[in-house]
Amino acid sequence: MKAADIMTSEVVAVSPDASIVDVAMIMIDHRISAVPVVDQGELVGIATENDLIRRVELGTERARPRWLHFLTSEETLLAEYVKAHGQTARDVMTPNVITVRPDAPVTEIADLMESRHIKRVPVVDGKRMVGIVSRANLVQALATYTRAPHQPGEVEDSKIRDSLCAEMAKIGWSPSPIMNNVTVSEGIVHLWGFVASEGERKAGLVAARGIPGVKAVQDHRTDLPLTAATL
């Protein structure tokens, strides 16, 4: 699944010369927390709610103790002044916006949102903005995802077990004849052995349920004995 498959194509945007009041009203009317700033189809920035909360009109302009004022760089002070007193979208917007291509995989988009702590990513084809992907779009994509139904005999039990063991190895859990084991019969996964925590139990169940061909999972594991857990 790619950005083009889940993005919102009809994006509400403003021009760089749009007034601060217009930007605020557009956010309210469309129930959005940010608006792209577009100049002749080209994305030049994005204005968010955060850009509008420190305003001289509201009396919320940032005020620092005098000693801290002298320790703050001149560049930061000037930027804060523009944010508080600027009258157009161009004044308050964040330039150099993080963007993705229409063919960007959703995994890349999710990684960007998580690592950069952002809620939305504009989709740009060349220099022209063609859409935007928000966290809500990712959730909507998940809500509409359907796994192909399992057909009897489609996946052999041995292949299910091999796939599950490989998946569990990724989370640091490997089948052992002594401590734990996995058996599969007619598509039903049986988990045997011990778990050291509820987190380990849940991870094993999630891993098993995610393997193609699995019909059901039966968890026979018990809590790791205290003496073994402390060794």
Secondary structure as GFF3:
##gff-version 3
##sequence-region A 1 231
A	DSSP	alpha_helix	3	6	.	.	.	ID=ss1
A	DSSP	alpha_helix	20	30	.	.	.	ID=ss2
A	DSSP	beta_strand	34	39	.	.	.	ID=ss3
A	DSSP	beta_strand	42	48	.	.	.	ID=ss4
A	DSSP	three_ten_helix	49	52	.	.	.	ID=ss5
A	DSSP	three_ten_helix	56	58	.	.	.	ID=ss6
A	DSSP	alpha_helix	66	71	.	.	.	ID=ss7
A	DSSP	alpha_helix	74	85	.	.	.	ID=ss8
A	DSSP	alpha_helix	89	92	.	.	.	ID=ss9
A	DSSP	alpha_helix	106	116	.	.	.	ID=ss10
A	DSSP	beta_strand	120	125	.	.	.	ID=ss11
A	DSSP	beta_strand	128	134	.	.	.	ID=ss12
A	DSSP	alpha_helix	135	143	.	.	.	ID=ss13
A	DSSP	alpha_helix	157	170	.	.	.	ID=ss14
A	DSSP	beta_strand	180	185	.	.	.	ID=ss15
A	DSSP	beta_strand	188	195	.	.	.	ID=ss16
A	DSSP	alpha_helix	198	209	.	.	.	ID=ss17
A	DSSP	beta_strand	216	219	.	.	.	ID=ss18
A	DSSP	beta_strand	222	223	.	.	.	ID=ss19
A	DSSP	alpha_helix	226	229	.	.	.	ID=ss20
###
